[in-house]
């Protein structure tokens, strides 16, 4: 029974996860980031871990997605992404923060 419940939860959660991954791909985020390994920028799992205890992290990350940022993960700055709306940035930030 426990396996069935876990599988059911995974199936329910999967469309949103795939939708956010799809959005990240469409908005060119995956050119510099990967879920589980560092590319040009940090792995999304590392971002989620860094901000795990910050309840307002999604707001900070959404702003960085739109405006860019620097000096948080090393010398390479994150450029602003003008293709992303504020609502999309919030969706992406909340998705990143769910990754473990």
C-alpha positions in Angstrom: 0.0 0.0 0.0 2.8 2.4 0.9 4.4 1.9 -2.5 1.1 2.6 -4.3 0.7 5.9 -2.3 4.3 7.0 -3.1 3.8 6.1 -6.8 0.5 8.0 -6.8 2.1 11.1 -5.2 4.9 10.9 -7.8 2.5 10.8 -10.6 0.5 13.8 -9.2 3.7 15.8 -8.7 5.4 15.0 -12.0 3.4 17.2 -14.4 4.4 20.4 -12.4 8.0 19.3 -12.2 8.1 18.6 -15.9 6.3 21.8 -16.7 8.9 23.8 -14.7 11.8 21.9 -16.3 10.2 22.6 -19.7 9.9 26.3 -18.8 13.6 26.4 -17.7 14.5 24.9 -21.1 12.3 27.3 -23.0 13.8 30.3 -21.2 17.4 29.2 -21.8 18.1 28.6 -18.1 19.5 25.1 -18.9 22.3 26.6 -21.1 24.1 27.5 -17.8 22.4 25.3 -15.2 21.7 21.7 -14.7 19.5 20.1 -12.0 22.3 17.9 -10.5 25.7 19.3 -11.6 27.5 22.5 -12.0 27.8 23.9 -15.5 28.5 27.6 -15.9 26.3 28.3 -12.9 25.5 26.2 -9.9 23.4 23.0 -9.9 19.8 23.7 -9.1 20.0 21.2 -6.3 22.9 23.2 -4.8 20.8 26.4 -5.0 17.9 24.6 -3.3 20.2 23.4 -0.5 21.7 26.9 0.0 18.3 28.5 0.4 16.5 25.6 2.2 15.8 27.5 5.4 14.9 30.8 3.8 11.1 31.2 3.4 11.5 34.2 1.2 14.1 32.6 -1.1 11.8 32.3 -4.0 11.4 36.1 -4.1 15.1 36.6 -4.1 15.7 34.0 -6.7 12.9 35.3 -9.0 14.5 38.8 -8.8 17.9 37.3 -9.7 16.4 35.4 -12.7 15.1 38.7 -14.1 17.8 41.1 -13.1 20.9 38.8 -12.9 23.3 38.6 -10.1 27.0 38.3 -9.1 29.4 37.2 -6.4 27.1 34.6 -4.9 28.5 31.4 -6.6 31.9 32.7 -7.8 33.3 35.1 -10.3 31.0 34.4 -13.2 27.9 36.7 -13.1 24.5 35.5 -13.9 23.1 37.7 -16.7 19.6 39.2 -16.6 17.0 37.1 -18.4 14.7 39.5 -20.2 12.7 36.6 -21.8 11.2 35.7 -18.4 8.2 37.5 -16.9 7.9 38.0 -13.2 5.3 35.2 -12.9 7.6 32.8 -14.8 10.5 33.8 -12.7 8.5 33.0 -9.5 7.5 29.7 -11.0 11.1 28.8 -11.9 12.4 29.9 -8.5 9.8 27.8 -6.6 10.5 24.8 -8.8 14.3 25.1 -8.2 13.7 25.3 -4.4 11.8 21.9 -4.6 14.8 20.1 -6.0 16.8 17.9 -3.6 
